[in-house]
Amino acid sequence: VDSHVLRWGFYEEEVVDAVLRSLRPGEVFWDVGSNLGLHALTVAQLRPGARVCAFEPNPGMAGQIRSAAAENGLRLDVLELALASGFNDVENFHRIFRRQVGRTPGRYRTEGLS
């Protein structure tokens, strides 16, 4: 991924283009399994009015996303949470999300982490 971005300036351009076309100010973008945070960081840069959240369970990778966001003056949340773990129904998803994040998904959507 890194070499592709360095060479061409983007990765999965069609995905990013689709997100940017449909995401309006105030809406929420979740980068699930964020890894390097490339999509989250790109969307935060190009759609500053949107709320961006990167879900990355690996603490080392999550830290790198936070660092990249800070270095570039970007506003986004990074949650060290694996969304695939135990989320087999909506009720379970809400319970686990609330336990990990400290608020419901609806409150996160309107208030973020602050």
PDB file as gemmi writes it, atoms N, CA and C in Angstrom:
CRYST1    1.000    1.000    1.000  90.00  90.00  90.00 P 1                      
ATOM      1  N   VAL A   1       0.830  -1.189   0.000  1.00  0.00           N  
ATOM      2  CA  VAL A   1       0.000   0.000   0.000  1.00  0.00           C  
ATOM      3  C   VAL A   1       0.875   1.253   0.000  1.00  0.00           C  
ATOM      4  N   ASP A   2       1.862   1.286   0.901  1.00  0.00           N  
ATOM      5  CA  ASP A   2       2.713   2.486   0.991  1.00  0.00           C  
ATOM      6  C   ASP A   2       3.370   2.827  -0.326  1.00  0.00           C  
ATOM      7  N   SER A   3       3.947   1.828  -0.996  1.00  0.00           N  
ATOM      8  CA  SER A   3       4.634   2.114  -2.254  1.00  0.00           C  
ATOM      9  C   SER A   3       3.645   2.585  -3.321  1.00  0.00           C  
ATOM     10  N   HIS A   4       2.442   2.033  -3.300  1.00  0.00           N  
ATOM     11  CA  HIS A   4       1.427   2.456  -4.256  1.00  0.00           C  
ATOM     12  C   HIS A   4       1.051   3.927  -4.026  1.00  0.00           C  
ATOM     13  N   VAL A   5       0.855   4.288  -2.765  1.00  0.00           N  
ATOM     14  CA  VAL A   5       0.508   5.681  -2.437  1.00  0.00           C  
ATOM     15  C   VAL A   5       1.653   6.611  -2.800  1.00  0.00           C  
ATOM     16  N   LEU A   6       2.872   6.215  -2.483  1.00  0.00           N  
ATOM     17  CA  LEU A   6       4.021   7.064  -2.808  1.00  0.00           C  
ATOM     18  C   LEU A   6       4.179   7.232  -4.315  1.00  0.00           C  
ATOM     19  N   ARG A   7       3.944   6.167  -5.051  1.00  0.00           N  
ATOM     20  CA  ARG A   7       4.110   6.234  -6.506  1.00  0.00           C  
ATOM     21  C   ARG A   7       2.962   6.975  -7.183  1.00  0.00           C  
ATOM     22  N   TRP A   8       1.707   6.654  -6.805  1.00  0.00           N  
ATOM     23  CA  TRP A   8       0.554   7.175  -7.532  1.00  0.00           C  
ATOM     24  C   TRP A   8      -0.220   8.250  -6.776  1.00  0.00           C  
ATOM     25  N   GLY A   9       0.030   8.400  -5.490  1.00  0.00           N  
ATOM     26  CA  GLY A   9      -0.646   9.425  -4.712  1.00  0.00           C  
ATOM     27  C   GLY A   9      -2.001   9.021  -4.154  1.00  0.00           C  
ATOM     28  N   PHE A  10      -2.415   7.783  -4.365  1.00  0.00           N  
ATOM     29  CA  PHE A  10      -3.712   7.319  -3.871  1.00  0.00           C  
ATOM     30  C   PHE A  10      -3.700   5.800  -3.788  1.00  0.00           C  
ATOM     31  N   TYR A  11      -4.702   5.282  -3.134  1.00  0.00           N  
ATOM     32  CA  TYR A  11      -4.919   3.834  -3.055  1.00  0.00           C  
ATOM     33  C   TYR A  11      -6.424   3.613  -3.028  1.00  0.00           C  
ATOM     34  N   GLU A  12      -6.915   2.710  -3.837  1.00  0.00           N  
ATOM     35  CA  GLU A  12      -8.356   2.451  -3.949  1.00  0.00           C  
ATOM     36  C   GLU A  12      -9.110   3.751  -4.228  1.00  0.00           C  
ATOM     37  N   GLU A  13      -8.670   4.434  -5.252  1.00  0.00           N  
ATOM     38  CA  GLU A  13      -9.243   5.727  -5.610  1.00  0.00           C  
ATOM     39  C   GLU A  13     -10.755   5.662  -5.807  1.00  0.00           C  
ATOM     40  N   GLU A  14     -11.259   4.569  -6.372  1.00  0.00           N  
ATOM     41  CA  GLU A  14     -12.693   4.453  -6.624  1.00  0.00           C  
ATOM     42  C   GLU A  14     -13.493   4.420  -5.320  1.00  0.00           C  
ATOM     43  N   VAL A  15     -12.921   3.835  -4.268  1.00  0.00           N  
ATOM     44  CA  VAL A  15     -13.593   3.801  -2.965  1.00  0.00           C  
ATOM     45  C   VAL A  15     -13.640   5.202  -2.373  1.00  0.00           C  
ATOM     46  N   VAL A  16     -12.509   5.864  -2.369  1.00  0.00           N  
ATOM     47  CA  VAL A  16     -12.443   7.224  -1.817  1.00  0.00           C  
ATOM     48  C   VAL A  16     -13.349   8.161  -2.601  1.00  0.00           C  
ATOM     49  N   ASP A  17     -13.347   8.063  -3.926  1.00  0.00           N  
ATOM     50  CA  ASP A  17     -14.217   8.913  -4.744  1.00  0.00           C  
ATOM     51  C   ASP A  17     -15.691   8.705  -4.407  1.00  0.00           C  
ATOM     52  N   ALA A  18     -16.101   7.453  -4.226  1.00  0.00           N  
ATOM     53  CA  ALA A  18     -17.500   7.158  -3.892  1.00  0.00           C  
ATOM     54  C   ALA A  18     -17.868   7.746  -2.535  1.00  0.00           C  
ATOM     55  N   VAL A  19     -16.981   7.617  -1.575  1.00  0.00           N  
ATOM     56  CA  VAL A  19     -17.236   8.177  -0.236  1.00  0.00           C  
ATOM     57  C   VAL A  19     -17.337   9.695  -0.316  1.00  0.00           C  
ATOM     58  N   LEU A  20     -16.399  10.322  -0.990  1.00  0.00           N  
ATOM     59  CA  LEU A  20     -16.385  11.784  -1.062  1.00  0.00           C  
ATOM     60  C   LEU A  20     -17.613  12.334  -1.781  1.00  0.00           C  
ATOM     61  N   ARG A  21     -18.106  11.607  -2.789  1.00  0.00           N  
ATOM     62  CA  ARG A  21     -19.298  12.047  -3.517  1.00  0.00           C  
ATOM     63  C   ARG A  21     -20.545  12.003  -2.640  1.00  0.00           C  
ATOM     64  N   SER A  22     -20.603  11.046  -1.731  1.00  0.00           N  
ATOM     65  CA  SER A  22     -21.843  10.847  -0.968  1.00  0.00           C  
ATOM     66  C   SER A  22     -21.818  11.426   0.449  1.00  0.00           C  
ATOM     67  N   LEU A  23     -20.657  11.735   0.990  1.00  0.00           N  
ATOM     68  CA  LEU A  23     -20.546  12.190   2.377  1.00  0.00           C  
ATOM     69  C   LEU A  23     -20.771  13.695   2.477  1.00  0.00           C  
ATOM     70  N   ARG A  24     -21.789  14.069   3.246  1.00  0.00           N  
ATOM     71  CA  ARG A  24     -22.124  15.479   3.422  1.00  0.00           C  
ATOM     72  C   ARG A  24     -21.615  15.985   4.773  1.00  0.00           C  
ATOM     73  N   PRO A  25     -21.450  17.298   4.929  1.00  0.00           N  
ATOM     74  CA  PRO A  25     -21.018  17.846   6.225  1.00  0.00           C  
ATOM     75  C   PRO A  25     -21.937  17.367   7.353  1.00  0.00           C  
ATOM     76  N   GLY A  26     -21.327  17.007   8.458  1.00  0.00           N  
ATOM     77  CA  GLY A  26     -22.080  16.536   9.605  1.00  0.00           C  
ATOM     78  C   GLY A  26     -22.330  15.045   9.616  1.00  0.00           C  
ATOM     79  N   GLU A  27     -22.129  14.382   8.487  1.00  0.00           N  
ATOM     80  CA  GLU A  27     -22.315  12.934   8.444  1.00  0.00           C  
ATOM     81  C   GLU A  27     -21.079  12.239   9.006  1.00  0.00           C  
ATOM     82  N   VAL A  28     -21.212  10.933   9.233  1.00  0.00           N  
ATOM     83  CA  VAL A  28     -20.164  10.154   9.864  1.00  0.00           C  
ATOM     84  C   VAL A  28     -19.590   9.150   8.878  1.00  0.00           C  
ATOM     85  N   PHE A  29     -18.244   9.062   8.847  1.00  0.00           N  
ATOM     86  CA  PHE A  29     -17.547   8.058   8.044  1.00  0.00           C  
ATOM     87  C   PHE A  29     -16.785   7.144   8.986  1.00  0.00           C  
ATOM     88  N   TRP A  30     -17.049   5.834   8.916  1.00  0.00           N  
ATOM     89  CA  TRP A  30     -16.326   4.843   9.707  1.00  0.00           C  
ATOM     90  C   TRP A  30     -15.380   4.087   8.793  1.00  0.00           C  
ATOM     91  N   ASP A  31     -14.120   4.121   9.118  1.00  0.00           N  
ATOM     92  CA  ASP A  31     -13.104   3.331   8.423  1.00  0.00           C  
ATOM     93  C   ASP A  31     -12.875   2.084   9.280  1.00  0.00           C  
ATOM     94  N   VAL A  32     -13.542   0.997   8.912  1.00  0.00           N  
ATOM     95  CA  VAL A  32     -13.530  -0.234   9.708  1.00  0.00           C  
ATOM     96  C   VAL A  32     -12.365  -1.113   9.282  1.00  0.00           C  
ATOM     97  N   GLY A  33     -11.545  -1.497  10.270  1.00  0.00           N  
ATOM     98  CA  GLY A  33     -10.319  -2.221   9.957  1.00  0.00           C  
ATOM     99  C   GLY A  33      -9.355  -1.260   9.288  1.00  0.00           C  
ATOM    100  N   SER A  34      -9.158  -0.136   9.912  1.00  0.00           N  
ATOM    101  CA  SER A  34      -8.483   1.005   9.308  1.00  0.00           C  
ATOM    102  C   SER A  34      -7.039   0.742   8.881  1.00  0.00           C  
ATOM    103  N   ASN A  35      -6.354  -0.154   9.576  1.00  0.00           N  
ATOM    104  CA  ASN A  35      -4.972  -0.486   9.251  1.00  0.00           C  
ATOM    105  C   ASN A  35      -4.096   0.766   9.307  1.00  0.00           C  
ATOM    106  N   LEU A  36      -3.674   1.290   8.197  1.00  0.00           N  
ATOM    107  CA  LEU A  36      -2.845   2.505   8.158  1.00  0.00           C  
ATOM    108  C   LEU A  36      -3.645   3.790   8.347  1.00  0.00           C  
ATOM    109  N   GLY A  37      -4.959   3.670   8.262  1.00  0.00           N  
ATOM    110  CA  GLY A  37      -5.812   4.849   8.387  1.00  0.00           C  
ATOM    111  C   GLY A  37      -5.904   5.670   7.120  1.00  0.00           C  
ATOM    112  N   LEU A  38      -5.494   5.091   6.014  1.00  0.00           N  
ATOM    113  CA  LEU A  38      -5.425   5.857   4.771  1.00  0.00           C  
ATOM    114  C   LEU A  38      -6.766   6.462   4.381  1.00  0.00           C  
ATOM    115  N   HIS A  39      -7.829   5.671   4.423  1.00  0.00           N  
ATOM    116  CA  HIS A  39      -9.143   6.213   4.042  1.00  0.00           C  
ATOM    117  C   HIS A  39      -9.624   7.236   5.067  1.00  0.00           C  
ATOM    118  N   ALA A  40      -9.456   6.945   6.347  1.00  0.00           N  
ATOM    119  CA  ALA A  40      -9.883   7.883   7.396  1.00  0.00           C  
ATOM    120  C   ALA A  40      -9.138   9.206   7.270  1.00  0.00           C  
ATOM    121  N   LEU A  41      -7.838   9.150   7.093  1.00  0.00           N  
ATOM    122  CA  LEU A  41      -7.037  10.365   6.977  1.00  0.00           C  
ATOM    123  C   LEU A  41      -7.391  11.159   5.722  1.00  0.00           C  
ATOM    124  N   THR A  42      -7.616  10.456   4.615  1.00  0.00           N  
ATOM    125  CA  THR A  42      -7.979  11.125   3.358  1.00  0.00           C  
ATOM    126  C   THR A  42      -9.323  11.823   3.489  1.00  0.00           C  
ATOM    127  N   VAL A  43     -10.307  11.113   4.058  1.00  0.00           N  
ATOM    128  CA  VAL A  43     -11.635  11.708   4.211  1.00  0.00           C  
ATOM    129  C   VAL A  43     -11.588  12.878   5.190  1.00  0.00           C  
ATOM    130  N   ALA A  44     -10.839  12.746   6.278  1.00  0.00           N  
ATOM    131  CA  ALA A  44     -10.715  13.851   7.239  1.00  0.00           C  
ATOM    132  C   ALA A  44     -10.099  15.083   6.581  1.00  0.00           C  
ATOM    133  N   GLN A  45      -9.162  14.866   5.685  1.00  0.00           N  
ATOM    134  CA  GLN A  45      -8.511  15.977   4.979  1.00  0.00           C  
ATOM    135  C   GLN A  45      -9.453  16.639   3.980  1.00  0.00           C  
ATOM    136  N   LEU A  46     -10.167  15.826   3.215  1.00  0.00           N  
ATOM    137  CA  LEU A  46     -10.965  16.352   2.110  1.00  0.00           C  
ATOM    138  C   LEU A  46     -12.402  16.682   2.481  1.00  0.00           C  
ATOM    139  N   ARG A  47     -12.886  16.182   3.626  1.00  0.00           N  
ATOM    140  CA  ARG A  47     -14.245  16.487   4.103  1.00  0.00           C  
ATOM    141  C   ARG A  47     -14.191  16.885   5.578  1.00  0.00           C  
ATOM    142  N   PRO A  48     -13.600  18.048   5.881  1.00  0.00           N  
ATOM    143  CA  PRO A  48     -13.419  18.449   7.274  1.00  0.00           C  
ATOM    144  C   PRO A  48     -14.725  18.641   8.042  1.00  0.00           C  
ATOM    145  N   GLY A  49     -15.848  18.795   7.363  1.00  0.00           N  
ATOM    146  CA  GLY A  49     -17.133  18.942   8.038  1.00  0.00           C  
ATOM    147  C   GLY A  49     -17.753  17.633   8.463  1.00  0.00           C  
ATOM    148  N   ALA A  50     -17.164  16.518   8.058  1.00  0.00           N  
ATOM    149  CA  ALA A  50     -17.689  15.198   8.422  1.00  0.00           C  
ATOM    150  C   ALA A  50     -17.004  14.713   9.698  1.00  0.00           C  
ATOM    151  N   ARG A  51     -17.674  13.837  10.419  1.00  0.00           N  
ATOM    152  CA  ARG A  51     -17.072  13.189  11.586  1.00  0.00           C  
ATOM    153  C   ARG A  51     -16.445  11.892  11.079  1.00  0.00           C  
ATOM    154  N   VAL A  52     -15.163  11.709  11.329  1.00  0.00           N  
ATOM    155  CA  VAL A  52     -14.426  10.545  10.826  1.00  0.00           C  
ATOM    156  C   VAL A  52     -13.948   9.702  12.001  1.00  0.00           C  
ATOM    157  N   CYS A  53     -14.168   8.407  11.895  1.00  0.00           N  
ATOM    158  CA  CYS A  53     -13.749   7.485  12.946  1.00  0.00           C  
ATOM    159  C   CYS A  53     -13.036   6.290  12.316  1.00  0.00           C  
ATOM    160  N   ALA A  54     -11.825   6.040  12.776  1.00  0.00           N  
ATOM    161  CA  ALA A  54     -11.049   4.878  12.330  1.00  0.00           C  
ATOM    162  C   ALA A  54     -11.149   3.806  13.417  1.00  0.00           C  
ATOM    163  N   PHE A  55     -11.620   2.632  13.053  1.00  0.00           N  
ATOM    164  CA  PHE A  55     -11.659   1.491  13.956  1.00  0.00           C  
ATOM    165  C   PHE A  55     -10.459   0.609  13.634  1.00  0.00           C  
ATOM    166  N   GLU A  56      -9.509   0.550  14.558  1.00  0.00           N  
ATOM    167  CA  GLU A  56      -8.303  -0.261  14.357  1.00  0.00           C  
ATOM    168  C   GLU A  56      -7.924  -0.909  15.696  1.00  0.00           C  
ATOM    169  N   PRO A  57      -8.101  -2.233  15.805  1.00  0.00           N  
ATOM    170  CA  PRO A  57      -7.848  -2.900  17.083  1.00  0.00           C  
ATOM    171  C   PRO A  57      -6.370  -3.039  17.455  1.00  0.00           C  
ATOM    172  N   ASN A  58      -5.478  -2.921  16.499  1.00  0.00           N  
ATOM    173  CA  ASN A  58      -4.050  -3.045  16.779  1.00  0.00           C  
ATOM    174  C   ASN A  58      -3.549  -1.738  17.392  1.00  0.00           C  
ATOM    175  N   PRO A  59      -3.109  -1.771  18.663  1.00  0.00           N  
ATOM    176  CA  PRO A  59      -2.687  -0.525  19.329  1.00  0.00           C  
ATOM    177  C   PRO A  59      -1.559   0.208  18.608  1.00  0.00           C  
ATOM    178  N   GLY A  60      -0.623  -0.529  18.023  1.00  0.00           N  
ATOM    179  CA  GLY A  60       0.479   0.114  17.304  1.00  0.00           C  
ATOM    180  C   GLY A  60      -0.003   0.865  16.075  1.00  0.00           C  
ATOM    181  N   MET A  61      -0.876   0.235  15.307  1.00  0.00           N  
ATOM    182  CA  MET A  61      -1.419   0.887  14.114  1.00  0.00           C  
ATOM    183  C   MET A  61      -2.320   2.056  14.506  1.00  0.00           C  
ATOM    184  N   ALA A  62      -3.122   1.872  15.560  1.00  0.00           N  
ATOM    185  CA  ALA A  62      -3.990   2.959  16.025  1.00  0.00           C  
ATOM    186  C   ALA A  62      -3.151   4.168  16.429  1.00  0.00           C  
ATOM    187  N   GLY A  63      -2.035   3.922  17.081  1.00  0.00           N  
ATOM    188  CA  GLY A  63      -1.141   5.014  17.458  1.00  0.00           C  
ATOM    189  C   GLY A  63      -0.565   5.735  16.255  1.00  0.00           C  
ATOM    190  N   GLN A  64      -0.257   4.970  15.205  1.00  0.00           N  
ATOM    191  CA  GLN A  64       0.265   5.598  13.984  1.00  0.00           C  
ATOM    192  C   GLN A  64      -0.785   6.474  13.311  1.00  0.00           C  
ATOM    193  N   ILE A  65      -2.041   6.026  13.348  1.00  0.00           N  
ATOM    194  CA  ILE A  65      -3.115   6.841  12.771  1.00  0.00           C  
ATOM    195  C   ILE A  65      -3.256   8.141  13.562  1.00  0.00           C  
ATOM    196  N   ARG A  66      -3.238   8.034  14.890  1.00  0.00           N  
ATOM    197  CA  ARG A  66      -3.338   9.229  15.727  1.00  0.00           C  
ATOM    198  C   ARG A  66      -2.190  10.194  15.437  1.00  0.00           C  
ATOM    199  N   SER A  67      -0.986   9.656  15.309  1.00  0.00           N  
ATOM    200  CA  SER A  67       0.182  10.496  15.029  1.00  0.00           C  
ATOM    201  C   SER A  67       0.054  11.187  13.677  1.00  0.00           C  
ATOM    202  N   ALA A  68      -0.353  10.439  12.661  1.00  0.00           N  
ATOM    203  CA  ALA A  68      -0.504  11.025  11.321  1.00  0.00           C  
ATOM    204  C   ALA A  68      -1.566  12.119  11.327  1.00  0.00           C  
ATOM    205  N   ALA A  69      -2.669  11.881  12.052  1.00  0.00           N  
ATOM    206  CA  ALA A  69      -3.721  12.893  12.129  1.00  0.00           C  
ATOM    207  C   ALA A  69      -3.193  14.156  12.811  1.00  0.00           C  
ATOM    208  N   ALA A  70      -2.475  13.983  13.906  1.00  0.00           N  
ATOM    209  CA  ALA A  70      -1.931  15.137  14.639  1.00  0.00           C  
ATOM    210  C   ALA A  70      -0.917  15.897  13.795  1.00  0.00           C  
ATOM    211  N   GLU A  71      -0.038  15.172  13.119  1.00  0.00           N  
ATOM    212  CA  GLU A  71       0.993  15.811  12.287  1.00  0.00           C  
ATOM    213  C   GLU A  71       0.384  16.615  11.149  1.00  0.00           C  
ATOM    214  N   ASN A  72      -0.796  16.201  10.692  1.00  0.00           N  
ATOM    215  CA  ASN A  72      -1.435  16.869   9.566  1.00  0.00           C  
ATOM    216  C   ASN A  72      -2.586  17.780   9.993  1.00  0.00           C  
ATOM    217  N   GLY A  73      -2.761  17.959  11.295  1.00  0.00           N  
ATOM    218  CA  GLY A  73      -3.812  18.832  11.794  1.00  0.00           C  
ATOM    219  C   GLY A  73      -5.211  18.358  11.469  1.00  0.00           C  
ATOM    220  N   LEU A  74      -5.414  17.046  11.446  1.00  0.00           N  
ATOM    221  CA  LEU A  74      -6.712  16.489  11.083  1.00  0.00           C  
ATOM    222  C   LEU A  74      -7.502  16.087  12.321  1.00  0.00           C  
ATOM    223  N   ARG A  75      -8.798  16.275  12.231  1.00  0.00           N  
ATOM    224  CA  ARG A  75      -9.691  15.890  13.318  1.00  0.00           C  
ATOM    225  C   ARG A  75     -10.353  14.566  12.969  1.00  0.00           C  
ATOM    226  N   LEU A  76     -10.007  13.534  13.727  1.00  0.00           N  
ATOM    227  CA  LEU A  76     -10.665  12.243  13.580  1.00  0.00           C  
ATOM    228  C   LEU A  76     -10.506  11.468  14.873  1.00  0.00           C  
ATOM    229  N   ASP A  77     -11.393  10.509  15.074  1.00  0.00           N  
ATOM    230  CA  ASP A  77     -11.339   9.657  16.248  1.00  0.00           C  
ATOM    231  C   ASP A  77     -10.756   8.318  15.848  1.00  0.00           C  
ATOM    232  N   VAL A  78      -9.972   7.733  16.742  1.00  0.00           N  
ATOM    233  CA  VAL A  78      -9.426   6.398  16.522  1.00  0.00           C  
ATOM    234  C   VAL A  78      -9.886   5.537  17.689  1.00  0.00           C  
ATOM    235  N   LEU A  79     -10.620   4.485  17.380  1.00  0.00           N  
ATOM    236  CA  LEU A  79     -11.106   3.565  18.398  1.00  0.00           C  
ATOM    237  C   LEU A  79     -10.421   2.218  18.224  1.00  0.00           C  
ATOM    238  N   GLU A  80      -9.805   1.746  19.290  1.00  0.00           N  
ATOM    239  CA  GLU A  80      -9.119   0.450  19.257  1.00  0.00           C  
ATOM    240  C   GLU A  80     -10.143  -0.641  19.525  1.00  0.00           C  
ATOM    241  N   LEU A  81     -10.933  -0.911  18.508  1.00  0.00           N  
ATOM    242  CA  LEU A  81     -12.055  -1.824  18.617  1.00  0.00           C  
ATOM    243  C   LEU A  81     -12.188  -2.608  17.325  1.00  0.00           C  
ATOM    244  N   ALA A  82     -12.311  -3.942  17.458  1.00  0.00           N  
ATOM    245  CA  ALA A  82     -12.523  -4.799  16.290  1.00  0.00           C  
ATOM    246  C   ALA A  82     -14.023  -4.987  16.112  1.00  0.00           C  
ATOM    247  N   LEU A  83     -14.599  -4.360  15.115  1.00  0.00           N  
ATOM    248  CA  LEU A  83     -16.045  -4.414  14.938  1.00  0.00           C  
ATOM    249  C   LEU A  83     -16.550  -5.803  14.567  1.00  0.00           C  
ATOM    250  N   ALA A  84     -15.726  -6.660  14.057  1.00  0.00           N  
ATOM    251  CA  ALA A  84     -16.177  -8.001  13.684  1.00  0.00           C  
ATOM    252  C   ALA A  84     -16.292  -8.918  14.900  1.00  0.00           C  
ATOM    253  N   SER A  85     -15.736  -8.542  16.030  1.00  0.00           N  
ATOM    254  CA  SER A  85     -15.690  -9.397  17.214  1.00  0.00           C  
ATOM    255  C   SER A  85     -17.008  -9.389  17.976  1.00  0.00           C  
ATOM    256  N   GLY A  86     -17.822 -10.409  17.780  1.00  0.00           N  
ATOM    257  CA  GLY A  86     -19.040 -10.570  18.558  1.00  0.00           C  
ATOM    258  C   GLY A  86     -20.210  -9.716  18.139  1.00  0.00           C  
ATOM    259  N   PHE A  87     -20.126  -9.039  17.019  1.00  0.00           N  
ATOM    260  CA  PHE A  87     -21.221  -8.184  16.582  1.00  0.00           C  
ATOM    261  C   PHE A  87     -22.152  -8.960  15.652  1.00  0.00           C  
ATOM    262  N   ASN A  88     -22.858  -9.938  16.217  1.00  0.00           N  
ATOM    263  CA  ASN A  88     -23.720 -10.763  15.383  1.00  0.00           C  
ATOM    264  C   ASN A  88     -25.159 -10.252  15.339  1.00  0.00           C  
ATOM    265  N   ASP A  89     -25.486  -9.237  16.120  1.00  0.00           N  
ATOM    266  CA  ASP A  89     -26.804  -8.610  16.038  1.00  0.00           C  
ATOM    267  C   ASP A  89     -26.701  -7.161  16.521  1.00  0.00           C  
ATOM    268  N   VAL A  90     -27.713  -6.384  16.224  1.00  0.00           N  
ATOM    269  CA  VAL A  90     -27.680  -4.949  16.514  1.00  0.00           C  
ATOM    270  C   VAL A  90     -27.598  -4.686  18.016  1.00  0.00           C  
ATOM    271  N   GLU A  91     -28.360  -5.428  18.802  1.00  0.00           N  
ATOM    272  CA  GLU A  91     -28.351  -5.223  20.254  1.00  0.00           C  
ATOM    273  C   GLU A  91     -26.964  -5.474  20.838  1.00  0.00           C  
ATOM    274  N   ASN A  92     -26.324  -6.546  20.400  1.00  0.00           N  
ATOM    275  CA  ASN A  92     -24.971  -6.860  20.867  1.00  0.00           C  
ATOM    276  C   ASN A  92     -23.987  -5.778  20.421  1.00  0.00           C  
ATOM    277  N   PHE A  93     -24.136  -5.314  19.189  1.00  0.00           N  
ATOM    278  CA  PHE A  93     -23.278  -4.249  18.686  1.00  0.00           C  
ATOM    279  C   PHE A  93     -23.387  -3.002  19.576  1.00  0.00           C  
ATOM    280  N   HIS A  94     -24.617  -2.584  19.875  1.00  0.00           N  
ATOM    281  CA  HIS A  94     -24.818  -1.384  20.705  1.00  0.00           C  
ATOM    282  C   HIS A  94     -24.220  -1.573  22.097  1.00  0.00           C  
ATOM    283  N   ARG A  95     -24.412  -2.748  22.699  1.00  0.00           N  
ATOM    284  CA  ARG A  95     -23.883  -3.005  24.037  1.00  0.00           C  
ATOM    285  C   ARG A  95     -22.354  -2.937  24.043  1.00  0.00           C  
ATOM    286  N   ILE A  96     -21.711  -3.595  23.094  1.00  0.00           N  
ATOM    287  CA  ILE A  96     -20.250  -3.610  23.043  1.00  0.00           C  
ATOM    288  C   ILE A  96     -19.712  -2.221  22.688  1.00  0.00           C  
ATOM    289  N   PHE A  97     -20.346  -1.551  21.739  1.00  0.00           N  
ATOM    290  CA  PHE A  97     -19.914  -0.206  21.356  1.00  0.00           C  
ATOM    291  C   PHE A  97     -19.989   0.728  22.564  1.00  0.00           C  
ATOM    292  N   ARG A  98     -21.113   0.678  23.282  1.00  0.00           N  
ATOM    293  CA  ARG A  98     -21.289   1.544  24.452  1.00  0.00           C  
ATOM    294  C   ARG A  98     -20.234   1.232  25.521  1.00  0.00           C  
ATOM    295  N   ARG A  99     -19.938  -0.044  25.730  1.00  0.00           N  
ATOM    296  CA  ARG A  99     -18.937  -0.423  26.732  1.00  0.00           C  
ATOM    297  C   ARG A  99     -17.546   0.065  26.330  1.00  0.00           C  
ATOM    298  N   GLN A 100     -17.193  -0.050  25.069  1.00  0.00           N  
ATOM    299  CA  GLN A 100     -15.852   0.319  24.605  1.00  0.00           C  
ATOM    300  C   GLN A 100     -15.674   1.821  24.415  1.00  0.00           C  
ATOM    301  N   VAL A 101     -16.719   2.486  23.939  1.00  0.00           N  
ATOM    302  CA  VAL A 101     -16.603   3.890  23.540  1.00  0.00           C  
ATOM    303  C   VAL A 101     -17.153   4.830  24.621  1.00  0.00           C  
ATOM    304  N   GLY A 102     -18.022   4.310  25.470  1.00  0.00           N  
ATOM    305  CA  GLY A 102     -18.579   5.132  26.532  1.00  0.00           C  
ATOM    306  C   GLY A 102     -19.844   5.865  26.153  1.00  0.00           C  
ATOM    307  N   ARG A 103     -20.382   5.558  24.996  1.00  0.00           N  
ATOM    308  CA  ARG A 103     -21.640   6.152  24.551  1.00  0.00           C  
ATOM    309  C   ARG A 103     -22.245   5.279  23.460  1.00  0.00           C  
ATOM    310  N   THR A 104     -23.505   5.491  23.174  1.00  0.00           N  
ATOM    311  CA  THR A 104     -24.182   4.718  22.135  1.00  0.00           C  
ATOM    312  C   THR A 104     -23.692   5.178  20.759  1.00  0.00           C  
ATOM    313  N   PRO A 105     -23.893   4.342  19.732  1.00  0.00           N  
ATOM    314  CA  PRO A 105     -23.532   4.804  18.377  1.00  0.00           C  
ATOM    315  C   PRO A 105     -24.270   6.091  17.988  1.00  0.00           C  
ATOM    316  N   GLY A 106     -25.523   6.236  18.405  1.00  0.00           N  
ATOM    317  CA  GLY A 106     -26.265   7.457  18.086  1.00  0.00           C  
ATOM    318  C   GLY A 106     -25.665   8.686  18.748  1.00  0.00           C  
ATOM    319  N   ARG A 107     -25.284   8.574  20.006  1.00  0.00           N  
ATOM    320  CA  ARG A 107     -24.639   9.703  20.685  1.00  0.00           C  
ATOM    321  C   ARG A 107     -23.280   9.989  20.069  1.00  0.00           C  
ATOM    322  N   TYR A 108     -22.555   8.939  19.678  1.00  0.00           N  
ATOM    323  CA  TYR A 108     -21.259   9.181  19.010  1.00  0.00           C  
ATOM    324  C   TYR A 108     -21.499   9.966  17.721  1.00  0.00           C  
ATOM    325  N   ARG A 109     -22.520   9.579  16.961  1.00  0.00           N  
ATOM    326  CA  ARG A 109     -22.795  10.234  15.691  1.00  0.00           C  
ATOM    327  C   ARG A 109     -23.023  11.731  15.880  1.00  0.00           C  
ATOM    328  N   THR A 110     -23.744  12.100  16.947  1.00  0.00           N  
ATOM    329  CA  THR A 110     -24.052  13.525  17.147  1.00  0.00           C  
ATOM    330  C   THR A 110     -23.000  14.271  17.960  1.00  0.00           C  
ATOM    331  N   GLU A 111     -22.303  13.573  18.873  1.00  0.00           N  
ATOM    332  CA  GLU A 111     -21.382  14.250  19.782  1.00  0.00           C  
ATOM    333  C   GLU A 111     -19.919  13.885  19.600  1.00  0.00           C  
ATOM    334  N   GLY A 112     -19.634  12.772  18.968  1.00  0.00           N  
ATOM    335  CA  GLY A 112     -18.255  12.310  18.864  1.00  0.00           C  
ATOM    336  C   GLY A 112     -17.745  11.869  20.225  1.00  0.00           C  
ATOM    337  N   LEU A 113     -16.451  11.906  20.414  1.00  0.00           N  
ATOM    338  CA  LEU A 113     -15.849  11.489  21.669  1.00  0.00           C  
ATOM    339  C   LEU A 113     -15.667  12.629  22.652  1.00  0.00           C  
ATOM    340  N   SER A 114     -15.779  13.864  22.176  1.00  0.00           N  
ATOM    341  CA  SER A 114     -15.529  15.016  23.058  1.00  0.00           C  
ATOM    342  C   SER A 114     -16.739  15.367  23.879  1.00  0.00           C  
TER     343      SER A 114                                                      
END                                                                             
